[in-house]
């Protein structure tokens, strides 16, 4: 089974927002103590390592553009 951190990293690499990544981790691991600042730390670490991960703002903008009104 993947750890909560693995799930978050995977979700962020797929372009999910911080809230979506955290929800996925909490769904698999309901007792996790990770929070939105923790998810943001993973996003920043991935970006610092050179991964093609959108910023939170870019991820939210992309999600809003996909939703029909």
C-alpha positions in Angstrom: 0.0 0.0 0.0 1.2 3.5 -0.8 1.9 5.9 1.9 0.0 9.1 2.3 3.1 11.0 1.0 3.3 8.8 -2.1 -0.3 9.5 -2.9 0.2 13.2 -2.5 3.3 13.3 -4.7 1.5 11.2 -7.3 -1.6 13.5 -7.3 0.5 16.7 -7.5 2.4 15.2 -10.5 -0.9 14.6 -12.2 -1.8 18.3 -11.7 -4.2 18.1 -8.8 -4.7 21.0 -6.4 -3.4 20.8 -2.8 -7.0 20.1 -1.5 -7.5 17.3 -4.1 -4.2 15.7 -3.2 -4.9 15.9 0.5 -8.4 14.4 0.0 -6.9 11.5 -2.0 -4.4 10.8 0.8 -7.1 11.1 3.6 -9.4 8.7 1.6 -6.7 6.1 1.6 -5.3 6.9 5.1 -8.1 8.5 7.2 -5.9 8.9 10.2 -3.1 10.8 8.5 -2.0 14.0 10.2 -1.0 15.6 6.9 -2.5 19.1 6.3 -2.7 21.6 3.4 0.7 23.2 4.5 2.2 19.7 4.3 0.9 19.2 0.8 2.3 22.6 -0.2 5.7 21.6 1.2 5.6 18.5 -1.1 4.7 20.7 -4.1 7.5 23.1 -3.4 10.0 20.2 -2.9 9.0 18.6 -6.2 9.4 22.0 -8.0 12.8 22.6 -6.4 13.9 19.2 -7.6 12.9 20.2 -11.2 9.7 18.2 -11.5 7.1 19.6 -13.9 4.5 20.3 -11.2 2.2 23.3 -11.6 1.9 25.9 -8.9 -1.2 25.7 -6.7 -2.6 28.7 -8.6 -2.0 27.1 -12.0 -3.6 23.8 -10.8 -6.7 25.7 -9.6 -7.0 27.7 -12.8 -6.7 24.5 -14.9 -9.5 22.8 -12.8 -11.8 25.8 -13.1 -11.3 26.0 -16.8 -12.3 22.3 -17.2 -15.6 22.6 -15.2 -18.7 23.4 -17.3 -20.9 26.1 -15.9 
